Amino acid sequence: MRLSLFLSGFFAVSSALGVAAVTEIVERDRADFTPVQALHTNDKRAICIWGICFGGSTPDYSSDVNNCGERNNCCPTSWSNGRGAQCVDGVCMPASCSNGWTLNTDTASCVNLANDVNNCGSLGNTCSLDGASAHSCSGGVCRATACVPGCGLYSGTCKDLNNDPANWLDLQTDPQNCGTLGKVCLVPNGLADCDCGQCVIASCATGFQQVGGACVAINTATDVKNCGRIGNVCSFTNGAGTCSNAGVSETYALGATCVAINTSTDPRNWLDLQTDPQNCGTLGKVCSVPNGLADCDCGQCVIASCATGFQQVGGACVAINTATDVKNCGRIGNVCSFTNGAGTCSNGACTYTSCQSSSGLYLVDGQCVAVNLQTDPQNCGRYGNVCSVSNGVPACSSGRCSIASCDVGYTPVKTLFLGFFLYTSCQAVDTSSDNLNCGAVGNVCDFSNGAGRCSSGVCTVTSCSPGYYLVNNKCVVIDLQTDPQNCGTLSNVCPAVENGVAGCDAGTCNIGSCNAGYAKVTTSWFFGLFPKTFCQAVNTDSDPKNCGSVGNVCPSSYLNGGSSTCRDGRCQTSCADGFDFDFVFNFCRPVSDDDQNCGRCGQKCSIPNAATQICSRGQCKVTACASGYTLSNNACVAANYQTDVNNCGSKGNVCSFSPAGASGACVAGQCVVQSCPRGYNLVNGKCILGASGRARAKRHTVPRPKTLCPAGEQACPIAGSTLFEGAASQHFKSGEELTGLMASSGGYECLDTTQALESCGGCASTGEGRDCTAIPHVGGVGCEAGQCVIFSCAEGWKRSLSGDKCIRVRARSHASHRNTTTSAARHLSRRAHRSSHHAHAVGGSSA
């Protein structure tokens, strides 16, 4: 508000105050400023008058491409395999990548996912194959190019040489296994290779050459490619010749005629006149270069290199002037680099002559240095404007000179300028009476919660605010209602208390607390008159009102226990049967069925070799033993493999007797059937389907229903009838109809096997279906869609997770029994409904 009023008034009277002249001065000063690089394009430009700016904003260094990470850091727009610029979290990176390249924000670069081993196929996927010591990326797939010792390279992977090599060796190219495993390629007097599963010659040894499929010795006496020595190839550029023991004869064109020369002695036979600097173009012509080295190129002398301190200029080596040569400034090879402007080599020193002022760089002592016109006191507001202040250190703030600090004995002085106070000078201070420099420069008097003055260099409090009191030349808070040092009135100290500490309550002295082992006791005489309070010794080991510590009162009684007592400084009681006192949580804990506190607190059930165990009436009991152990007198003992049906013959071998309903025992380590269910006979240790019993053995399913019964029902042989065997035999003949004698004599009954309880899912008499009522320990059961569904089990049993059998309850309480009973009651009506689906007998009665 003050600023807006000031500006309004300022511009309203601008003509009267000569502001036009001021504006002219400001514009003239701006003309001397060197332009700097523009800041964030979203910056709100400030309004500046005589170097004082109003408004403006701070760039977003996390996303501004002109101020990325820091002010004036402009992101480049030219990138390798990319273009444009963006600023992501204060880091410059390309705005887009070329086709086939992908931006990696972690490295701020464009990468090729097709061949970059550090970004193969996807960003950040660094190739690291097992057994590989070097990798490549091809088509976005990592491949091994070299393997560690002990591994072999095959099809871009490294295979363990200790494994079967036939799994990975290339029999088409491996010279150690060419065509077949173990076939090694060998070539006398040479090296062999494997090509398409066939051994071939790779190279011949020195002195031998390949002739057909073998390496044969070379005759250096006659071989023009190895004349006199291996590798000496005869060159007859000017005619034709041969190789013989007497030397090579060749005809040379010299002038207009051909003359014969002896190649054994004439150097023209072997000298290269095109490249020999001692015989360049013609025999005996020696190349030389002053201050350098010469060479021969195409029969012409050329400069190979110049000596140190010289450089090639045209066809000569001339001396280098290190005083002025920007490529050899001060010394040979020292190249001047003027990245921030332009310059020269002066007296052997690289010197800038101009700088890129648009980047905030200025020429200082021959170098381009960054200058911040907003904060540099040597260049404040404009280049070369030096700030100075007497008796202090200058500073530059927002392009205007100010004071950083004043010398000892001086303090900054504010000057009103255009409605603002600015620190412009340092003046001496009076340390004897100045509240801001009392006794010493910078020592500010603290008159918190009061008032005072600096007197003779000492801060002195003269008065305090309400609720505060002057104590030791400071205004402090004192509660006269509770402070024993100022109880009721200032400086009223409460008297000491024997065996305790004095206190103050409502402005009256009393006992604040008693020492350890003492408690406050109040006595009186003459009908409660004249009470007296004092600290009396107490026994914290046995006093229920001070049990363990003064003031710790034990409860009068405990749930499931009696009245409390204090023993050894701990509150406790005698708990009822089935409970034990828990000193940790201070209550009577039930210990009858808690396997973590069985019989008494903290006693966990941990019977050796037990798989599951419970706590019953305060005693740990085993419900199941671990594999290899059997239950005996509430202990898990090692199983007897000769007699234990759960470990018969070997550990964990549980005897299983079939069909359902059969029982047996473990005899001499063998599972033996001892009884069979109804409808079966025990024959040689096996249950065999009897003529008068219900068959439990599973037979193959009848391919198609018989048409003797109504639709939706199936004709099932009646177990126990005199015709059962014949009916069962005919039942499994897919092509015959159940008619004639069998049907008329009562050999079959018609059943809906989708819901018949005693033939659920098929005929139970033939073993195709199941008698749901015969499931052991079942309570409520039904047949739904040909599947037995158990609704409830007998007491002590519960439905299995699959729902097709009853398993023994292994619980800590009787909750599961209650649930089972409730479940059975809930499904009585459903079982009654299903029992109405009775069999339709054909010429007989139901089984």
Beta strands, then each sheet from edge to edge (+ up, - down):
strand 1: 47-49
strand 2: 52-54
strand 3: 78-79
strand 4: 82-83
strand 5: 86-88
strand 6: 91-93
strand 7: 96-97
strand 8: 102-104
strand 9: 109-111
strand 10: 132-138
strand 11: 141-147
strand 12: 151-154
strand 13: 157-160
strand 14: 190-195
strand 15: 198-204
strand 16: 208-211
strand 17: 214-217
strand 18: 249-254
strand 19: 257-262
strand 20: 292-297
strand 21: 300-306
strand 22: 310-313
strand 23: 316-319
strand 24: 341-346
strand 25: 349-355
strand 26: 361-364
strand 27: 367-370
strand 28: 392-397
strand 29: 400-406
strand 30: 410-417
strand 31: 420-428
strand 32: 450-455
strand 33: 458-464
strand 34: 468-471
strand 35: 474-477
strand 36: 500-505
strand 37: 508-514
strand 38: 518-525
strand 39: 529-537
strand 40: 565-567
strand 41: 570-572
strand 42: 579-582
strand 43: 587-590
strand 44: 610-616
strand 45: 619-625
strand 46: 629-632
strand 47: 635-638
strand 48: 663-667
strand 49: 670-675
strand 50: 680-683
strand 51: 686-689
strand 52: 714-717
strand 53: 748-751
strand 54: 781-784
strand 55: 787-790
strand 56: 797-799
strand 57: 806-808
strand 58: 840-842
sheet 1: 1+ 2-
sheet 2: 3+ 4- 7+
sheet 3: 5+ 6-
sheet 4: 8+ 9-
sheet 5: 10+ 11-
sheet 6: 12+ 13-
sheet 7: 14+ 15-
sheet 8: 16+ 17-
sheet 9: 18+ 19-
sheet 10: 20+ 21-
sheet 11: 22+ 23-
sheet 12: 24+ 25-
sheet 13: 26+ 27-
sheet 14: 28+ 29-
sheet 15: 30+ 31-
sheet 16: 32+ 33-
sheet 17: 34+ 35-
sheet 18: 36+ 37-
sheet 19: 38+ 39-
sheet 20: 40+ 41-
sheet 21: 42+ 43-
sheet 22: 44+ 45-
sheet 23: 46+ 47-
sheet 24: 48+ 49-
sheet 25: 50+ 51-
sheet 26: 52+ 53- 58+
sheet 27: 54+ 55-
sheet 28: 56+ 57-
end
